[in-house]
Amino acid sequence: MAVLRIETPRVFVPLLSSSRYKGSHGGRGSGKSHYFAEALVERCLMRPTRAVCVREIQKSLEQSVKRLIEDKISRLGVGAAFGVEHDRIKTPGGGMIIFQGMQNHTAESIKSLEGYDVAWVEEAQSLSQRSLDLLRPTIRNDGSELWFSWNPRFATDPVDKLLRGPDRPPGTIVVEANWRDNPWFPPVLKEEKDWDQKRDPDKYAHIWLGGYQKNSQARVFKNWRVGAADEFDAQPKERFYFGADWGFSVDPTVLVRCYTRERTLFVDAEAYKVGCEIDATPALFDTVPHSRKWPIRADSARPETISYMSRHGFKVTKALKGAGSVEDGVEFLKSYDIVVHPSCRHTIDELSLYSYKIDKQTEEVLPVLEDKSNHVVDALRYALEGARRHGGVAAFGVYAGA
């Protein structure tokens, strides 16, 4: 086989050395996952390797890095050396790569991983202390390594305490990687990064530079999580709710779709574009399934946009809004358990960052909502405005007339 050449960004060069613990933390677009996926393929080619790719919660392989590793195998031209199966990848010399969720393991079941050489924990900021305590002593072959890639949330998260705290384990190499370190940073992400940098410095610092979230007590939404793709099983007669927020100048135009089951609100689709011209808005909305079929409740501040979208086949009506509607709408959203589809990246960002104001002198959390990181949140409020005004949860469920 020809010599395999993998271009490694400078920031990741320290991770090429052998070490018990390897970690990379930072913001979106840094290439962390791409580096570790390529490093795993390379290691499997160099010597027989048994590797497990771990997340805290993994209800389906769609949540794993399996597809990313498959893409790397293909792009590096080494597909003949690997055997891609439904739930694993067979590697040269009798090795394999498997994909598991740590939350499913017990002290007994984790023993099945004792013969493994590498454990790569993706989205390691979500790894619980229990899972970390189970995993570390289990991966114990001679020369075995534990890899961690993550976008930091809080200094108190177990992975941060372990790998960024004052008493790091011996044999630890950790690098910080951000968008500036990625020589292949894509233009589409640059547009989003530039917008966040200009309009929302806190979001930019957390999402793009990998900074910790500020004052967790100020976070508005703590009643949400990212769901597994297979949790979203909308039925043909589902009652969908659509909400839209219009872009002003450099603000994003947003459409969001959601539905409910008892006390759970599922957000399963979004459209989001900064600087979207009015004549491009129909095509943007068409990326959300059934957006022409269902009523859309939209921000009333742009009646000309509502009229334009109505003329182009969308059933758009204006939100009533009014005094206290923002606070009431937010409280209504907080009354549900919110589950967000992993593809709804901007919804995830905003639910993570939407905050109450903090007094700059006393650092006390004030009962006043920040007017930023709220475009998707506003769209969700508009989508559910009718339900909130007409009975709340009783208005939800399967819509027999659909």
Kinemage of the C-alpha trace (Angstrom):
@kinemage 1
@onewidth
@group {chain A} dominant
@subgroup {mainchain}
@vectorlist {calphas} color= white
{ca met a 1} P 0.000 0.000 0.000
{ca ala a 2} L 1.272 3.498 -0.802
{ca val a 3} L 2.540 5.685 2.022
{ca leu a 4} L -0.403 7.347 3.759
{ca arg a 5} L -0.033 11.108 4.066
{ca ile a 6} L -2.305 12.945 6.481
{ca glu a 7} L -2.060 16.723 6.778
{ca thr a 8} L -2.174 17.632 10.467
{ca pro a 9} L -2.945 21.216 11.519
{ca arg a 10} L -0.144 22.647 13.641
{ca val a 11} L -2.317 22.919 16.757
{ca phe a 12} L -2.743 19.122 16.938
{ca val a 13} L 0.940 18.190 16.482
{ca pro a 14} L 1.507 17.656 20.261
{ca leu a 15} L -1.185 14.950 20.167
{ca leu a 16} L 0.892 12.874 17.733
{ca ser a 17} L 3.089 11.749 20.650
{ca ser a 18} L 2.117 8.693 22.684
{ca ser a 19} L 0.337 9.624 25.891
{ca arg a 20} L -2.156 8.052 28.287
{ca tyr a 21} L -4.523 11.045 28.124
{ca lys a 22} L -5.038 13.190 25.039
{ca gly a 23} L -7.552 15.986 24.833
{ca ser a 24} L -8.605 18.841 22.607
{ca his a 25} L -11.084 21.493 23.711
{ca gly a 26} L -12.321 24.572 21.929
{ca gly a 27} L -15.036 26.056 19.790
{ca arg a 28} L -16.991 25.088 16.723
{ca gly a 29} L -15.180 24.648 13.418
{ca ser a 30} L -11.806 23.844 14.971
{ca gly a 31} L -11.453 20.409 13.364
{ca lys a 32} L -11.096 18.537 16.683
{ca ser a 33} L -13.295 15.616 15.675
{ca his a 34} L -11.700 15.420 12.239
{ca tyr a 35} L -8.240 15.185 13.795
{ca phe a 36} L -9.183 12.349 16.149
{ca ala a 37} L -11.046 10.449 13.420
{ca glu a 38} L -7.973 10.574 11.164
{ca ala a 39} L -5.677 9.678 14.059
{ca leu a 40} L -7.801 6.615 14.810
{ca val a 41} L -7.748 5.435 11.182
{ca glu a 42} L -3.975 5.919 11.083
{ca arg a 43} L -3.421 3.995 14.329
{ca cys a 44} L -5.543 1.098 13.073
{ca leu a 45} L -3.419 0.940 9.909
{ca met a 46} L -0.159 0.986 11.868
{ca arg a 47} L -1.009 -1.810 14.302
{ca pro a 48} L -3.968 -3.975 15.369
{ca thr a 49} L -6.216 -1.797 17.463
{ca arg a 50} L -9.439 -2.267 19.359
{ca ala a 51} L -11.101 1.080 19.890
{ca val a 52} L -14.367 2.250 21.418
{ca cys a 53} L -15.926 5.599 20.514
{ca val a 54} L -17.914 6.852 23.460
{ca arg a 55} L -20.590 9.387 24.247
{ca glu a 56} L -22.458 9.811 27.496
{ca ile a 57} L -25.787 9.068 25.773
{ca gln a 58} L -26.024 7.239 22.468
{ca lys a 59} L -29.400 5.830 21.552
{ca ser a 60} L -28.533 5.329 17.896
{ca leu a 61} L -25.453 5.153 15.681
{ca glu a 62} L -26.551 8.418 14.065
{ca gln a 63} L -25.329 10.140 17.222
{ca ser a 64} L -21.898 8.504 17.010
{ca val a 65} L -18.776 9.426 15.048
{ca lys a 66} L -19.129 6.291 12.920
{ca arg a 67} L -20.092 8.198 9.763
{ca leu a 68} L -17.175 10.604 10.237
{ca ile a 69} L -14.713 7.709 10.539
{ca glu a 70} L -16.216 6.041 7.461
{ca asp a 71} L -15.748 9.299 5.529
{ca lys a 72} L -12.108 9.494 6.610
{ca ile a 73} L -11.479 5.897 5.531
{ca ser a 74} L -12.951 6.703 2.119
{ca arg a 75} L -11.151 10.014 1.616
{ca leu a 76} L -7.809 8.555 2.647
{ca gly a 77} L -8.262 5.796 0.079
{ca val a 78} L -7.856 2.900 2.524
{ca gly a 79} L -11.320 1.364 2.250
{ca ala a 80} L -9.911 -2.019 1.171
{ca ala a 81} L -8.243 -2.402 4.577
{ca phe a 82} L -11.441 -1.889 6.594
{ca gly a 83} L -14.756 -3.685 6.860
{ca val a 84} L -17.667 -1.365 7.574
{ca glu a 85} L -20.567 -3.178 9.239
{ca his a 86} L -23.848 -1.943 10.686
{ca asp a 87} L -22.656 -1.364 14.258
{ca arg a 88} L -18.861 -1.565 14.006
{ca ile a 89} L -15.875 -1.183 11.728
{ca lys a 90} L -13.438 -4.070 11.339
{ca thr a 91} L -9.815 -2.899 11.151
{ca pro a 92} L -6.564 -4.475 9.877
{ca gly a 93} L -5.002 -7.289 11.912
{ca gly a 94} L -8.237 -8.396 13.549
{ca gly a 95} L -9.019 -5.124 15.301
{ca met a 96} L -12.310 -3.258 15.462
{ca ile a 97} L -13.947 0.059 16.262
{ca ile a 98} L -17.207 0.025 18.203
{ca phe a 99} L -19.586 2.793 19.333
{ca gln a 100} L -21.256 2.946 22.734
{ca gly a 101} L -23.056 5.188 25.213
{ca met a 102} L -21.565 5.253 28.693
{ca gln a 103} L -24.897 5.853 30.382
{ca asn a 104} L -25.910 2.301 29.468
{ca his a 105} L -22.928 0.736 31.236
{ca thr a 106} L -22.763 -0.697 34.740
{ca ala a 107} L -19.749 -1.724 36.798
{ca glu a 108} L -20.180 -5.223 35.363
{ca ser a 109} L -20.911 -4.422 31.730
{ca ile a 110} L -17.982 -2.012 31.429
{ca lys a 111} L -15.651 -4.993 31.834
{ca ser a 112} L -16.397 -5.864 28.195
{ca leu a 113} L -14.071 -3.014 27.238
{ca glu a 114} L -11.085 -4.187 29.269
{ca gly a 115} L -9.227 -5.455 26.188
{ca tyr a 116} L -9.502 -2.191 24.278
{ca asp a 117} L -6.542 -0.014 23.343
{ca val a 118} L -8.215 3.336 22.687
{ca ala a 119} L -11.316 5.069 24.013
{ca trp a 120} L -12.309 8.263 22.218
{ca val a 121} L -14.888 10.330 24.091
{ca glu a 122} L -16.613 12.778 21.750
{ca glu a 123} L -18.758 15.594 23.215
{ca ala a 124} L -16.851 14.927 26.431
{ca gln a 125} L -18.353 17.972 28.154
{ca ser a 126} L -21.474 15.834 28.679
{ca leu a 127} L -19.617 12.918 30.284
{ca ser a 128} L -20.745 12.363 33.866
{ca gln a 129} L -18.369 11.781 36.768
{ca arg a 130} L -19.790 8.278 37.139
{ca ser a 131} L -19.018 7.444 33.505
{ca leu a 132} L -15.535 8.911 33.732
{ca asp a 133} L -14.823 6.879 36.864
{ca leu a 134} L -16.012 3.714 35.107
{ca leu a 135} L -14.062 4.308 31.908
{ca arg a 136} L -10.631 5.342 33.146
{ca pro a 137} L -9.561 2.124 34.897
{ca thr a 138} L -11.251 -0.080 32.281
{ca ile a 139} L -9.032 0.966 29.355
{ca arg a 140} L -5.791 -0.485 30.718
{ca asn a 141} L -3.882 -2.407 28.041
{ca asp a 142} L -0.198 -1.601 27.793
{ca gly a 143} L 0.093 1.579 25.747
{ca ser a 144} L -3.645 2.236 25.877
{ca glu a 145} L -4.895 5.790 25.468
{ca leu a 146} L -7.980 7.822 26.363
{ca trp a 147} L -8.887 10.611 23.934
{ca phe a 148} L -11.281 13.449 24.715
{ca ser a 149} L -12.710 16.107 22.393
{ca trp a 150} L -15.119 18.690 23.693
{ca asn a 151} L -16.629 22.165 23.558
{ca pro a 152} L -16.363 23.441 27.151
{ca arg a 153} L -19.410 24.412 29.162
{ca phe a 154} L -18.361 24.865 32.790
{ca ala a 155} L -15.085 24.532 34.689
{ca thr a 156} L -16.924 22.140 37.011
{ca asp a 157} L -17.648 19.566 34.272
{ca pro a 158} L -15.796 16.308 35.046
{ca val a 159} L -13.644 16.337 31.897
{ca asp a 160} L -12.520 19.913 32.600
{ca lys a 161} L -11.674 19.115 36.205
{ca leu a 162} L -9.666 16.079 35.074
{ca leu a 163} L -7.768 17.512 32.102
{ca arg a 164} L -7.722 21.272 32.719
{ca gly a 165} L -7.602 21.379 36.497
{ca pro a 166} L -4.518 21.937 38.681
{ca asp a 167} L -3.835 18.220 39.276
{ca arg a 168} L -3.900 16.631 35.834
{ca pro a 169} L -3.039 12.922 35.596
{ca pro a 170} L 0.501 12.012 34.556
{ca gly a 171} L 0.873 11.512 30.835
{ca thr a 172} L -1.619 14.187 29.795
{ca ile a 173} L -1.450 16.213 26.581
{ca val a 174} L -4.215 18.760 26.069
{ca val a 175} L -4.486 21.367 23.311
{ca glu a 176} L -6.933 24.195 22.754
{ca ala a 177} L -8.194 24.414 19.174
{ca asn a 178} L -10.471 27.028 17.651
{ca trp a 179} L -11.572 28.150 14.211
{ca arg a 180} L -8.366 30.131 13.684
{ca asp a 181} L -6.377 26.876 13.958
{ca asn a 182} L -8.313 25.158 11.173
{ca pro a 183} L -6.716 25.762 7.745
{ca trp a 184} L -9.853 24.320 6.124
{ca phe a 185} L -12.388 26.410 8.062
{ca pro a 186} L -15.424 26.437 5.710
{ca pro a 187} L -16.862 29.713 4.326
{ca val a 188} L -20.399 28.868 5.461
{ca leu a 189} L -19.221 28.717 9.077
{ca lys a 190} L -17.235 31.918 8.648
{ca glu a 191} L -20.439 33.794 7.850
{ca glu a 192} L -22.085 32.537 11.035
{ca lys a 193} L -18.962 33.156 13.108
{ca asp a 194} L -18.644 36.737 11.856
{ca trp a 195} L -22.285 37.447 12.630
{ca asp a 196} L -22.019 36.105 16.194
{ca gln a 197} L -18.779 38.022 16.734
{ca lys a 198} L -20.465 41.281 15.746
{ca arg a 199} L -23.832 40.833 17.391
{ca asp a 200} L -23.357 38.580 20.420
{ca pro a 201} L -19.874 38.592 22.011
{ca asp a 202} L -20.873 36.129 24.753
{ca lys a 203} L -22.155 33.617 22.235
{ca tyr a 204} L -19.059 34.108 20.089
{ca ala a 205} L -16.756 33.518 23.062
{ca his a 206} L -18.540 30.313 24.050
{ca ile a 207} L -19.504 28.755 20.719
{ca trp a 208} L -16.533 29.787 18.572
{ca leu a 209} L -13.687 30.314 21.047
{ca gly a 210} L -14.570 27.508 23.457
{ca gly a 211} L -14.978 29.762 26.486
{ca tyr a 212} L -16.985 28.661 29.487
{ca gln a 213} L -20.628 29.625 29.689
{ca lys a 214} L -21.085 32.657 31.901
{ca asn a 215} L -22.956 32.366 35.183
{ca ser a 216} L -25.019 29.208 34.864
{ca gln a 217} L -27.529 30.633 37.352
{ca ala a 218} L -28.475 33.233 34.740
{ca arg a 219} L -29.459 30.649 32.137
{ca val a 220} L -33.147 30.859 31.302
{ca phe a 221} L -33.679 27.313 30.009
{ca lys a 222} L -32.568 24.339 32.058
{ca asn a 223} L -35.473 22.135 30.979
{ca trp a 224} L -34.043 20.878 27.689
{ca arg a 225} L -31.711 18.355 26.111
{ca val a 226} L -30.487 17.248 22.714
{ca gly a 227} L -32.405 14.114 21.761
{ca ala a 228} L -31.397 11.088 19.741
{ca ala a 229} L -32.573 11.225 16.132
{ca asp a 230} L -34.749 8.132 16.625
{ca glu a 231} L -36.750 9.881 19.384
{ca phe a 232} L -38.414 12.064 16.767
{ca asp a 233} L -41.211 9.964 15.331
{ca ala a 234} L -43.801 12.505 14.254
{ca gln a 235} L -46.951 10.743 13.066
{ca pro a 236} L -48.850 11.561 9.838
{ca lys a 237} L -51.610 13.253 11.834
{ca glu a 238} L -49.281 15.157 14.148
{ca arg a 239} L -50.282 18.721 15.044
{ca phe a 240} L -47.229 20.785 14.092
{ca tyr a 241} L -46.541 24.318 15.279
{ca phe a 242} L -44.468 26.690 13.146
{ca gly a 243} L -42.998 30.015 14.224
{ca ala a 244} L -41.015 32.596 12.249
{ca asp a 245} L -38.774 35.495 13.183
{ca trp a 246} L -37.799 37.912 10.418
{ca gly a 247} L -34.267 39.117 9.842
{ca phe a 248} L -33.539 42.818 10.168
{ca ser a 249} L -30.395 43.861 8.309
{ca val a 250} L -27.778 41.514 9.799
{ca asp a 251} L -30.217 39.542 11.961
{ca pro a 252} L -31.197 35.985 10.975
{ca thr a 253} L -34.469 34.934 9.421
{ca val a 254} L -35.716 31.890 11.330
{ca leu a 255} L -38.401 29.231 10.917
{ca val a 256} L -38.839 26.522 13.522
{ca arg a 257} L -41.143 23.493 13.663
{ca cys a 258} L -42.249 21.704 16.835
{ca tyr a 259} L -44.876 19.363 18.255
{ca thr a 260} L -45.758 18.024 21.696
{ca arg a 261} L -46.449 14.784 23.520
{ca glu a 262} L -48.066 15.411 26.878
{ca arg a 263} L -45.515 17.550 28.773
{ca thr a 264} L -42.707 17.215 26.222
{ca leu a 265} L -42.037 19.703 23.433
{ca phe a 266} L -40.111 18.296 20.467
{ca val a 267} L -38.256 20.752 18.221
{ca asp a 268} L -37.475 18.728 15.120
{ca ala a 269} L -36.641 21.189 12.306
{ca glu a 270} L -35.264 24.682 11.814
{ca ala a 271} L -34.251 27.066 9.032
{ca tyr a 272} L -31.839 29.893 9.847
{ca lys a 273} L -30.043 32.364 7.618
{ca val a 274} L -28.332 35.666 8.308
{ca gly a 275} L -28.934 38.409 5.733
{ca cys a 276} L -31.709 36.522 3.958
{ca glu a 277} L -33.289 38.715 1.266
{ca ile a 278} L -37.069 38.671 1.152
{ca asp a 279} L -37.165 36.981 -2.264
{ca ala a 280} L -34.962 34.161 -0.898
{ca thr a 281} L -37.166 33.547 2.141
{ca pro a 282} L -39.650 31.143 0.463
{ca ala a 283} L -36.785 28.832 -0.553
{ca leu a 284} L -35.385 28.999 2.982
{ca phe a 285} L -38.750 28.084 4.505
{ca asp a 286} L -39.179 25.235 2.023
{ca thr a 287} L -36.212 23.489 3.698
{ca val a 288} L -38.504 22.796 6.671
{ca pro a 289} L -40.894 19.924 5.880
{ca his a 290} L -44.590 20.803 5.439
{ca ser a 291} L -44.013 24.527 5.987
{ca arg a 292} L -46.554 25.370 3.250
{ca lys a 293} L -49.171 23.048 4.698
{ca trp a 294} L -49.386 24.327 8.286
{ca pro a 295} L -50.138 27.776 9.749
{ca ile a 296} L -47.062 29.816 10.622
{ca arg a 297} L -47.211 32.360 13.420
{ca ala a 298} L -44.700 35.139 12.740
{ca asp a 299} L -43.285 38.313 14.206
{ca ser a 300} L -45.805 41.097 13.528
{ca ala a 301} L -43.114 43.762 13.129
{ca arg a 302} L -42.772 43.076 9.390
{ca pro a 303} L -46.298 43.114 7.874
{ca glu a 304} L -44.836 43.521 4.364
{ca thr a 305} L -42.882 40.274 4.787
{ca ile a 306} L -45.962 38.459 6.077
{ca ser a 307} L -47.899 39.709 3.039
{ca tyr a 308} L -45.115 38.633 0.667
{ca met a 309} L -44.910 35.127 2.153
{ca ser a 310} L -48.693 34.767 2.064
{ca arg a 311} L -48.708 35.636 -1.636
{ca his a 312} L -46.069 32.948 -2.184
{ca gly a 313} L -48.087 30.096 -0.751
{ca phe a 314} L -47.422 30.176 3.015
{ca lys a 315} L -50.176 30.413 5.639
{ca val a 316} L -48.565 33.174 7.715
{ca thr a 317} L -50.391 35.113 10.423
{ca lys a 318} L -48.957 37.691 12.772
{ca ala a 319} L -48.250 37.006 16.430
{ca leu a 320} L -50.374 39.059 18.813
{ca lys a 321} L -47.480 39.848 21.152
{ca gly a 322} L -48.488 42.623 23.582
{ca ala a 323} L -47.349 43.646 27.057
{ca gly a 324} L -45.680 40.818 28.940
{ca ser a 325} L -45.867 38.440 25.985
{ca val a 326} L -42.107 37.768 25.982
{ca glu a 327} L -42.007 36.826 29.655
{ca asp a 328} L -45.256 34.832 29.417
{ca gly a 329} L -44.023 33.005 26.328
{ca val a 330} L -40.702 32.122 27.944
{ca glu a 331} L -42.439 30.818 31.066
{ca phe a 332} L -44.721 28.730 28.868
{ca leu a 333} L -41.692 27.167 27.169
{ca lys a 334} L -40.146 26.513 30.578
{ca ser a 335} L -43.227 24.532 31.602
{ca tyr a 336} L -42.266 21.739 29.180
{ca asp a 337} L -39.452 19.251 28.879
{ca ile a 338} L -37.872 20.364 25.604
{ca val a 339} L -36.136 17.830 23.339
{ca val a 340} L -34.191 19.225 20.390
{ca his a 341} L -33.212 17.293 17.264
{ca pro a 342} L -29.402 17.182 16.905
{ca ser a 343} L -29.655 18.838 13.481
{ca cys a 344} L -31.200 21.984 15.018
{ca arg a 345} L -27.853 23.585 15.761
{ca his a 346} L -29.061 27.140 16.289
{ca thr a 347} L -31.869 26.050 18.606
{ca ile a 348} L -29.279 24.202 20.693
{ca asp a 349} L -27.052 27.287 20.794
{ca glu a 350} L -29.800 29.609 21.917
{ca leu a 351} L -31.247 27.331 24.574
{ca ser a 352} L -27.698 27.040 25.932
{ca leu a 353} L -27.028 30.779 26.012
{ca tyr a 354} L -30.328 32.618 26.500
{ca ser a 355} L -29.904 34.371 29.841
{ca tyr a 356} L -31.205 36.849 32.364
{ca lys a 357} L -29.212 40.038 32.818
{ca ile a 358} L -26.469 40.133 35.439
{ca asp a 359} L -25.695 43.209 37.504
{ca lys a 360} L -22.137 44.142 36.501
{ca gln a 361} L -21.262 45.435 39.958
{ca thr a 362} L -22.834 42.828 42.228
{ca glu a 363} L -22.960 39.906 39.709
{ca glu a 364} L -26.509 39.239 40.887
{ca val a 365} L -28.902 37.669 38.404
{ca leu a 366} L -31.690 40.117 37.583
{ca pro a 367} L -35.292 39.220 36.615
{ca val a 368} L -34.801 40.838 33.199
{ca leu a 369} L -34.271 38.864 29.992
{ca glu a 370} L -31.243 39.656 27.826
{ca asp a 371} L -32.216 40.763 24.328
{ca lys a 372} L -29.731 38.487 22.524
{ca ser a 373} L -29.377 34.799 21.651
{ca asn a 374} L -33.145 34.852 21.198
{ca his a 375} L -34.126 34.615 17.517
{ca val a 376} L -35.038 30.909 17.615
{ca val a 377} L -36.519 31.389 21.091
{ca asp a 378} L -38.735 34.163 19.717
{ca ala a 379} L -39.834 31.891 16.852
{ca leu a 380} L -40.720 29.155 19.366
{ca arg a 381} L -42.732 31.657 21.405
{ca tyr a 382} L -44.662 32.725 18.322
{ca ala a 383} L -45.261 29.107 17.282
{ca leu a 384} L -46.885 28.279 20.612
{ca glu a 385} L -48.649 31.584 21.186
{ca gly a 386} L -52.069 30.216 20.237
{ca ala a 387} L -51.675 27.183 22.474
{ca arg a 388} L -50.566 29.375 25.375
{ca arg a 389} L -53.565 31.675 24.978
{ca his a 390} L -56.063 28.839 24.559
{ca gly a 391} L -55.466 26.282 27.227
{ca gly a 392} L -51.803 25.341 27.156
{ca val a 393} L -51.172 21.632 27.288
{ca ala a 394} L -54.780 20.756 26.561
{ca ala a 395} L -54.358 22.272 23.129
{ca phe a 396} L -51.510 19.943 22.240
{ca gly a 397} L -51.336 16.416 20.950
{ca val a 398} L -52.324 14.617 17.787
{ca tyr a 399} L -54.465 16.807 15.549
{ca ala a 400} L -57.289 14.732 14.164
{ca gly a 401} L -58.113 17.201 11.422
{ca ala a 402} L -54.685 17.259 9.809
